[in-house]
Amino acid sequence: MLVQSDTAAACFRVKRTQDVDTHARNLAAWEQHYEQTSAGVFSGEVRELLDHDLQVFEEVANCATNQRCRPWHGGVWIGLAVPETDSGLRFMGRPTSSLQLMLACGDTPFDLQVPAGHGLYGLVLDQAQLVQHAQALHHRPWPDDWAGVPQVQALTALQRYRLVGLVREVLRSLQSQPEVLHHAASRRTLREALLTVLSDIVMPQTLSEAVNPRQQRRQELVHRVRELVFEQPGEPLSVADLCTRLHVTRRTLQNCFQEALGMSPASYLRTVRLNAVRRALREGPPATTIADTAARWGFWHMGHFSQEYKALFGETPSQTRQQV
C-alpha cells in the first residue's frame, strides 16, 4: 500500500514480503544487509511514514536476522525494541533492554541482531533540526559530536510509554486515514509533535557509547570475517583458515562470535553461505542450476545441502527458484 501526497513530499507505505533481502530493501533510503538466522519461511512487514527528512516506521519479522544498517547521510536514527519485555535484541553486539533508546547517525553503520517474532520502532530525522528544536524548547546546549558513534540511553517506563505511544498512534492513524498527508498543515503539526517528544526524551548528557573499545575490536573482527567470506566465495573458509588469516586463536574467534552474535563461527559461516545461495537463486541467471549455485558457495554434498537449506528457510531450493 502506497499513499503519496500531491507534491510527492510525503507517503505512507505498508510493505510485506517473504524474502529477507527484499525486507531489508523495504525501508526507504537506508543502506542495509540482512541475513536470516532462524528456521522458517520468512515473513516481514514494514509500516513507514516518509516525509522528506523525517521517517517513522515499525519493522517486524517472524524469523531472527543479523542486520548491518545505515540511515541516510545527515540523519540520526532513534530506535526502540517493539516488545516491552527484554527479548534478546542485540545492538552493536551487546544485549539491549527494552528501556534503552538506541541512536546512530547516517555516517556510521551499526549492527543489530533481532530475535524471531520481534522488531523495531524507528525514527530518522535531520540531526540539526532536532538540536535546533530542543535548544529552542529547553535552552540547553547540545555537544557537537552527540551522535558521532552508536550510543544508548536509559529510559524510564514513562518515557518509553510516551514515545512508543506516539509512534504507534502516528502509524495507526496514517494507515486508517493516509489522505491527511495531502495537506502541508497536518504534516507540519505531526512533525512538531514528534520533535517535541524527542526533545523532551533524548538527553545527550546521559548518552553512552554502545560498545567499549574492546567490544568494538571484537565487532570489527566479526565484520572482517564476513568480508572474507564474500571476497572469495569460490574458496570457502574454515574456522582454522579464519584463525590463520586474522592471526587469532580459535578460542578468541569463538568468544568474539558468541559475544557479538550469540553463535559459533562455524554456524555463522554456514548461515552466511546458505543465505548467499538463496540470494543467488532468487537474483542470479535462471539458466544456472541449483547444484552449480550451491557448489559455488562450497556445498559439495547436495543431499546435506538441501536438508540444511530447508531446515533454515522452510522450503527447498527448487521451491525458492519456482517462486522467482
QUIUR-V83975 format. One record per pair of residues at least 6 apart in sequence whose ideal C-beta (glycine too) atoms are under 8 Angstrom apart, sorted by the first residue. I is the first residue (numbers start at 1). J is the second residue. If there is no record, write none. Layout:
((I:J) (I:J))
This chain:
((1:12) (1:13) (1:14) (1:178) (2:11) (2:12) (2:13) (3:11) (3:12) (3:13) (3:174) (3:178) (3:179) (3:181) (4:10) (4:11) (4:181) (5:11) (5:181) (5:182) (5:187) (6:182) (7:184) (9:51) (9:52) (9:184) (9:187) (10:49) (10:50) (10:51) (10:52) (10:181) (10:187) (11:49) (11:50) (11:51) (11:181) (12:47) (12:48) (12:49) (12:50) (12:174) (12:175) (12:178) (12:181) (13:28) (13:46) (13:47) (13:48) (13:50) (14:45) (14:46) (14:47) (14:48) (14:175) (15:26) (15:45) (15:46) (15:48) (16:43) (16:44) (16:45) (17:23) (17:26) (17:42) (17:43) (17:44) (18:41) (18:42) (18:43) (18:44) (18:323) (19:42) (19:282) (20:34) (20:35) (20:36) (20:42) (20:44) (20:61) (20:63) (20:65) (20:275) (21:34) (21:279) (21:282) (21:283) (23:34) (23:42) (23:44) (23:46) (23:59) (23:61) (24:32) (24:33) (24:34) (24:67) (25:32) (26:44) (26:46) (26:48) (27:46) (27:48) (27:57) (27:59) (28:48) (28:50) (28:55) (29:50) (29:55) (29:71) (29:72) (30:69) (30:70) (30:71) (30:72) (31:69) (31:70) (31:109) (32:67) (32:68) (32:69) (32:70) (33:67) (33:68) (34:65) (34:66) (34:67) (34:68) (35:65) (35:66) (35:271) (35:272) (35:275) (36:42) (36:63) (36:64) (36:65) (36:271) (36:275) (36:312) (36:313) (37:63) (37:64) (37:65) (37:66) (37:113) (37:263) (37:271) (38:63) (38:64) (38:115) (38:116) (39:63) (39:311) (39:312) (39:313) (39:314) (40:62) (40:63) (40:116) (40:313) (40:314) (41:313) (41:314) (41:315) (42:61) (42:62) (42:63) (42:313) (42:314) (43:61) (43:62) (43:63) (44:59) (44:60) (44:61) (44:62) (45:59) (45:60) (45:61) (46:57) (46:58) (46:59) (47:57) (47:58) (47:171) (47:175) (48:55) (48:56) (48:57) (48:58) (49:55) (49:56) (49:57) (49:170) (49:171) (49:174) (49:181) (51:181) (51:187) (51:190) (51:191) (53:74) (53:75) (53:124) (53:125) (53:126) (53:129) (54:123) (54:124) (54:125) (54:126) (54:191) (54:194) (55:71) (55:75) (55:122) (55:123) (55:124) (55:125) (56:122) (56:123) (56:167) (56:170) (56:171) (56:194) (57:121) (57:122) (57:123) (57:171) (58:82) (58:119) (58:120) (58:121) (58:122) (58:167) (58:168) (58:171) (59:119) (59:120) (59:122) (60:82) (60:117) (60:118) (60:119) (61:114) (61:116) (61:117) (61:119) (62:116) (62:117) (63:116) (64:113) (64:114) (64:115) (64:116) (65:112) (65:113) (65:114) (66:111) (66:112) (66:113) (66:261) (67:111) (67:112) (67:113) (67:114) (68:109) (68:110) (68:111) (68:223) (69:77) (69:104) (69:109) (69:110) (69:111) (69:112) (70:104) (70:106) (70:108) (70:109) (70:110) (71:77) (71:104) (71:105) (71:106) (71:124) (72:106) (72:124) (73:106) (73:107) (74:106) (74:126) (74:127) (74:128) (75:105) (75:106) (75:124) (75:125) (75:126) (75:127) (76:103) (76:104) (76:105) (76:106) (76:124) (76:125) (76:126) (76:127) (76:130) (76:147) (77:102) (77:103) (77:104) (77:105) (77:106) (77:110) (77:122) (77:123) (77:124) (78:101) (78:102) (78:103) (78:122) (78:123) (78:124) (78:125) (78:198) (78:202) (79:91) (79:101) (79:102) (79:103) (79:104) (79:120) (79:121) (79:122) (79:123) (80:98) (80:101) (80:102) (80:120) (80:121) (80:122) (80:160) (80:163) (80:164) (80:167) (81:87) (81:89) (81:96) (81:98) (81:118) (81:119) (81:120) (81:121) (82:118) (82:119) (82:120) (82:121) (83:98) (83:118) (84:98) (84:160) (84:164) (85:98) (86:95) (86:97) (86:98) (87:98) (87:115) (87:118) (88:95) (88:113) (88:115) (88:118) (88:262) (89:95) (89:96) (89:112) (89:113) (89:114) (89:115) (89:118) (90:96) (90:111) (90:112) (90:113) (90:260) (90:261) (90:262) (91:100) (91:102) (91:110) (91:111) (91:112) (91:150) (91:152) (91:210) (92:110) (92:111) (92:150) (92:210) (92:211) (92:215) (92:216) (92:219) (93:111) (93:113) (93:211) (93:215) (93:218) (93:219) (93:222) (93:259) (93:260) (93:261) (94:210) (94:211) (94:215) (96:102) (96:152) (97:154) (98:160) (99:154) (99:155) (99:156) (99:157) (99:160) (100:152) (100:153) (100:154) (100:155) (101:152) (101:153) (101:154) (101:155) (101:163) (101:201) (101:202) (102:110) (102:150) (102:151) (102:152) (102:210) (103:147) (103:150) (103:151) (103:152) (103:153) (103:202) (103:207) (104:110) (104:147) (104:149) (104:150) (104:151) (105:127) (105:147) (105:148) (107:148) (108:148) (108:149) (108:150) (110:150) (110:210) (111:219) (111:260) (112:120) (113:261) (113:262) (114:120) (121:164) (121:167) (121:168) (123:167) (123:194) (123:198) (125:194) (125:195) (125:198) (127:147) (129:195) (130:195) (130:198) (130:199) (130:202) (131:142) (131:146) (133:195) (133:196) (133:199) (134:140) (134:142) (134:198) (134:199) (134:202) (135:141) (135:142) (137:196) (137:199) (137:200) (138:199) (142:204) (143:204) (146:204) (146:207) (149:209) (149:210) (150:209) (150:210) (150:211) (151:207) (151:208) (151:209) (151:210) (152:207) (152:208) (152:210) (153:202) (153:203) (153:206) (153:207) (153:208) (154:206) (155:163) (155:201) (159:201) (162:197) (162:200) (162:201) (163:197) (163:198) (163:201) (166:193) (166:194) (166:197) (170:190) (170:194) (173:180) (174:180) (174:181) (180:186) (181:187) (211:219) (215:259) (215:260) (218:255) (218:256) (218:259) (218:260) (219:260) (221:246) (221:248) (221:253) (221:256) (222:256) (222:257) (222:260) (222:261) (222:268) (224:246) (225:242) (225:246) (225:265) (225:268) (225:269) (226:272) (228:237) (228:242) (228:245) (229:237) (229:269) (229:272) (229:273) (229:276) (230:276) (233:276) (233:296) (233:297) (233:298) (234:296) (236:269) (236:273) (236:297) (236:298) (237:245) (237:269) (238:269) (239:250) (239:253) (239:265) (239:266) (239:269) (240:250) (242:248) (242:253) (242:265) (243:249) (243:250) (243:253) (246:253) (248:256) (253:265) (254:264) (254:265) (257:263) (257:264) (257:265) (257:268) (258:264) (261:268) (263:271) (270:308) (271:312) (273:297) (273:298) (273:299) (274:308) (274:309) (274:312) (274:313) (276:297) (277:293) (277:294) (277:297) (277:299) (277:305) (277:309) (277:317) (278:309) (278:313) (278:317) (278:320) (280:288) (280:293) (280:296) (280:297) (281:290) (281:293) (281:317) (281:320) (281:321) (281:324) (282:320) (282:321) (282:323) (282:324) (284:293) (286:321) (286:324) (290:317) (290:318) (290:321) (291:302) (293:317) (294:302) (294:305) (294:317) (299:305) (305:317) (306:316) (306:317) (309:316) (309:317) (310:316) (313:320))
